[in-house]
Amino acid sequence: MSQTPINEKAESIVRQVRHVILGKDDCIRRVMRAILAGGHVLIEDIPGVGKTSMALAFAKAMSLSQNRVQFTPDVLPSDIIGFSMYIKEKEQFVYQPGAVMCNLFLADEINRTSAKTQSALLEVMEEGTVTVDGVTRRVPDPFVVIATENPIGSAGTQMLPESQLDRFMICIEMGYPSPEDELEILLTQSETRSLDKLGAVITAEELQQMQREVSQIFLHKSIGEYIVELVNATRTHEMITLGLSTRGALAVTKLAKASAYMQGRDYVLPGDVADVFPDAASHRIKCSTKAKLNQGTSAGIIEEILASVKMPRPEKAS
């Protein structure tokens, strides 16, 4: 039996990040897919499970310039997108870059800041630009936002609005490590696990090329119809009051292409779509009151939808 093909560059990045984040290979690959698809990542979990370390590890492994902002109630929009300052010597206003002027922007605990500051990220996440005093500037390319948030209900947190959530291509949870992995973390917590020791395996320019290659992955019409059926199922499900938007459908498509790319294929299979659909849909759907009363969860509803929508055959379309 032949070994499953993989994309070596993508796999080398995964291996590097794995040096820092133990026992979370699935999470690493899911984040890698989103980055290759040109999307942004939201990681929701309790403090101390490695969310920030994972983001920083990806930046180092891909030679990306990165800025980190610890979001608190007093962080201002100008801290994020920049501002104009009058320079007396030049007798003019000069733009002072904000934290988003980098390749990878780490928004730590994004749900601890004000809605006004959160909304400052909307333009840059969608358009890759910031507008200050009527002047629009592009952020560096590639550009990725990796945001972390604590579970709703933690002290000082507030829910992100749907418009903000929809800008994130995926939302994942890391969870606690297994007892075996946690023991290894305790025994090997030394310089070998330091982010400072992590080396770059690709350049930012190579990542751009990989993203272009992902966009060229072949998607058969039948696979596109399958995605549309899944998306429409979220809009008509009796337990869902808010289904996936067209942006959500595009996210599923791009992620499925990234999944195929990471597995060394130049075409998408229905299995790619099924694998990525929960990551793209979980934070975009809104469960009804009826679902909550019946202890229904977005994960359970998504699983039900995947089971109810028939996959197209044959899997490989030429």
C-alpha positions, 0 to 999 in steps of 0.5 A: 500500500503506497504512502499518502502523498503530502506537500513537503513544504507544508509538512516541514512547517507543521514539524517545526511548530510541533517542536513547540506545541506537543500533542496538538498535531490536528490543531497545527494542521488546521491552522496551517490549512487556514494560513495556506487558504489566506484566511484568519484564525480564531483560537478559543480556549482557556488560558495556558494551553498554548494558543499564543505559543502556537501563533508565534511558532508559525510566525518563526517557522515561516519567517513572518514579521509579527506584532502582538497586542494584548487586548485590554479595555484601554487598547484604542483603534489607533493602537491597531491601525495607526495614527497621524502625528504632526511633525514640527520639523516637517511641518506636516502630519506623518503616519505612524504605523499601527500593530497590524503593519506586519505579516502575522498579527497576534490579537491576544484575548481579543474579546477583552477589549471594546467593540470599537477596537475590535471593529478596527480590525474589520477592514484590514481582515477583509481588504488587507488595508487600513484607512487613517485620515482618509488615506488607505494603505496596504498591509504587508503581504502575506497578512494573517491575523491569529486571534485568541479569546477566552471562553465567554463568561470568563471575567472581563470578556464579551462576545464578538459580533457576528460581523467580526466572527465572519472575518475569521476563516476558522475557529478552533479549540485546542483543549488540554493535552493528554496526560502523556503529552503533558508529562512530556511537556513537564519533563522537557520544558527547557531550551529545546522547547524555546521559541528562540530555538525555532528555525525558519523553514520557508520565507514569506515569499515562499508562503505567498507562492504556496497560497497562489498554488492553493488557489489554483487547486481544481474544484469540480462542479459537483464538489461546488454543488456539495458545498452549496448544499451544506451551506444551504442546510445551515440556512434551513435547519430548524435549530439554526437562526443564522446560517453560513453567509456567502463568505462562509461558503468561500471559506469552505471552498478555500479550506478544502483546496488547502486540505487537498494541497497539504495532501499533495493533490491538485484536485479537491475530494468530497472528503476535503470538504467534510474535513474542513466544514466544521472549522469554517461553520462552527463560529458562523452559525447561531443556534436557536433557543429551541436548540439550547433548551434541548442542549444542542450544540453547533458541533452536533448540528454540523455533524448532523448536517454532514451526515444528511447531505449526500457526498457526490460520487465518484470522488475524483472528477477528471 
